[in-house]
Amino acid sequence: MFPDDLDYYEASTVEEALELLEEHAMAETELLAGGHSLLPAMKSGLSSPDVLIDIGEIDPMHGVSVEGETLSIGAMTRYSDLLDADAAHEHAPALTEAVSHVGDTQVRNRGTVGGNLAHADPASDLPGAALASDATLVAAGPNGERKIPVDEFFFGMYATALDPDELLVRIEVPSAADSVGAYAKKASPSSGYAVVGVSALLDTDGGTVRSARIGANGVLDHGVRLEGVEDELDGVTLDDERIEAAAARASEGLDTDLLMDDLQASAEFREHLLEVYTKRALEKTSERVGTLAAAD
Ligand SMILES: Cc1cc2nc3c(=O)[nH]c(=O)nc-3n(C[C@H](O)[C@H](O)[C@H](O)COP(=O)(O)OP(=O)(O)OC[C@H]3O[C@@H](n4cnc5c(N)ncnc54)[C@H](O)[C@@H]3O)c2cc1C
């Protein structure tokens, strides 16, 4: 199926994109980033914008830089460019590992980190990792920039704190250079998207956990923190028993009435997968903590 006729604009600056959003505020408008969610939706008739604003040529929205203790990721940074950046692996290990699980090479060469987070598909890989990484999402709008803590960003299926007249310009991640991160994913056998994915970021001293942030996608209609797991890990020395106990609390505090329940997995099976993949993510971090401790 071909998309309906539409007006196409290419913005070369953030200001230009914002002006176009304002000018077409009354129309059905979409921003075109990597196009790897939007174009399939348009071709299948799920999305029919009248106006498409291409933000791919806005230079300051591309690339990765380190400013003090913060890793700054332009929203238009393609997954493959993030994976090529040593700074991303060093400062955002959980997010970088989740990015390596997105789709295939073709998808990673076109899709963008900002597009993934702004689209907020519950089955995508990055919401949980952004939550585990304590990211801040920086939106540009008519009144300048505003910073949205990731804990306030995801609302529901395809729903975020971004206003229609805003665009996400960059993602700021506090450096986790001294932490260990991991991502464990049950991929859909048909699409490769996450049935359940769990990201863990642990700040440790030797084998002892100083603090833990755990995020998950695929479970509810939006990314969530696993606070029961985080509590269980606080101050403990990681071993098999502790990991088992933490994973057992994976669905604690989640509204189980809101668990995703679809053709990929029933709500009950998803809850089971959440525990299993939490355990796998923690086992990976534990191995890496061991490797770090051995290197000290
Ligand atoms: C075959 C295939 C397999 C895939 N597998 C996976 C997978 O395993 N895991 C996974 O996570 N994803 C997967 N994806 C989705 C892919 O990661 C998309 O790239 C991503 O979801 C959207 O990013 P994008 O840059 O392509 O955004 P687009 O498709 O261009 O845009 C998506 C939406 O976000 C909005 N948007 C984009 N950028 C911004 C911005 N800067 N500010 C505000 N709004 C913005 C757009 O207006 C649009 O509504 C897959 C896609 C395909 C086609």
The ligand as a Gaussian input file, in Angstrom:
#p B3LYP/6-31G(d) Opt

LIG

0 1
 C       12.190000      -4.610000      10.326000
 C       12.238000      -3.765000      11.565000
 C       12.672000      -4.319000      12.759000
 C       12.727000      -3.547000      13.913000
 N       13.153000      -4.127000      15.076000
 C       13.247000      -3.368000      16.198000
 C       13.730000      -3.943000      17.399000
 O       14.100000      -5.117000      17.490000
 N       13.802000      -3.134000      18.495000
 C       13.446000      -1.799000      18.450000
 O       13.558000      -1.121000      19.463000
 N       12.983000      -1.251000      17.322000
 C       12.883000      -1.987000      16.186000
 N       12.431000      -1.407000      15.034000
 C       11.996000       0.002000      15.037000
 C       13.196000       0.931000      14.776000
 O       14.066000       0.850000      15.875000
 C       12.804000       2.397000      14.552000
 O       13.939000       2.983000      13.997000
 C       12.406000       3.211000      15.761000
 O       11.320000       2.636000      16.438000
 C       11.970000       4.611000      15.373000
 O       13.089000       5.430000      15.090000
 P       13.192000       6.190000      13.724000
 O       14.382000       7.081000      13.811000
 O       13.162000       5.227000      12.615000
 O       11.885000       7.126000      13.779000
 P       10.744000       7.382000      12.694000
 O       10.179000       6.108000      12.215000
 O       11.231000       8.364000      11.673000
 O        9.684000       8.153000      13.626000
 C        8.890000       7.444000      14.553000
 C        7.985000       8.424000      15.306000
 O        8.748000       9.197000      16.219000
 C        8.597000      10.613000      15.935000
 N        9.937000      11.212000      16.073000
 C       11.078000      10.753000      15.502000
 N       12.116000      11.496000      15.890000
 C       11.607000      12.455000      16.719000
 C       12.213000      13.531000      17.445000
 N       13.534000      13.767000      17.408000
 N       11.400000      14.306000      18.215000
 C       10.057000      14.063000      18.292000
 N        9.452000      13.062000      17.621000
 C       10.231000      12.265000      16.842000
 C        8.076000      10.690000      14.500000
 O        7.295000      11.837000      14.270000
 C        7.244000       9.420000      14.408000
 O        5.964000       9.640000      14.950000
 C       12.353000      -2.167000      13.868000
 C       11.931000      -1.593000      12.658000
 C       11.866000      -2.377000      11.516000
 C       11.418000      -1.742000      10.222000

